[in-house]
Amino acid sequence: MEAWIVENELVLTFVLNSLIAIGTLAAVVWAVWSTQREVRRGETYRREHLDQEERHQAERVTAWVREAPEVLVLADDDELDGDQTDGLRVLRVINTSDAPVYDVTLRTLAGAGSPAYVGRYLEVLVPADNATEIEIPATGIATAEAEVVLMTFSDAAGRCWERDAHGVLVRRADLDAVHRRVTGP
């Protein structure tokens, strides 16, 4: 009987030690998994925060066409009457950030039905409360299509950005090294 008790104590000790080892291993696996999850969360947060910091200045730079007048294309023998304009539109651009932006390229359609763009280049656009106004020629009848402004610029950190025809801001890493200038007519 004594041998049986000693034998069962050894078995019981072995079983308990095995359960403790399994529990310890499970705790270590859980700790590693949980740490990796927190590291990933932290990296995601830092990446989003960095992206938000990078976009902070760029989001405060925009351009639009101010109340484009209706412009008619006239034949040589037509005369202007009081309802027609001189063929200019006003492009407005503003930087409400705390730092200047550089190499600002603005493009808008020349007019309805015109495949040509009118472009302007500003070397520096300083922070301001009011928009900078640039007169641009208009051909054809002004439409909402001709009001679209495409722009690219470099922020104070040298990152290039593009604001598309819908106003969506996109980082353009491919333009960081070489920023193309668009010349006007």
Salt bridges, closest charged atoms under 4 A:
GLU38 OE2 - ARG37 NH2 3.87
GLU38 OE2 - ARG41 NH1 3.16
GLU53 OE2 - HIS49 NE2 2.95
GLU54 OE1 - ARG171 NH1 3.71
GLU59 OE2 - ARG55 NE 3.48
GLU133 OE2 - ARG66 NH1 3.17
GLU133 OE2 - ARG92 NE 3.02
ASP155 OD2 - ARG159 NE 3.03
GLU162 OE2 - ARG172 NH1 2.99
ASP174 OD2 - ARG172 NH2 2.69
ASP176 OD2 - ARG171 NH2 2.64
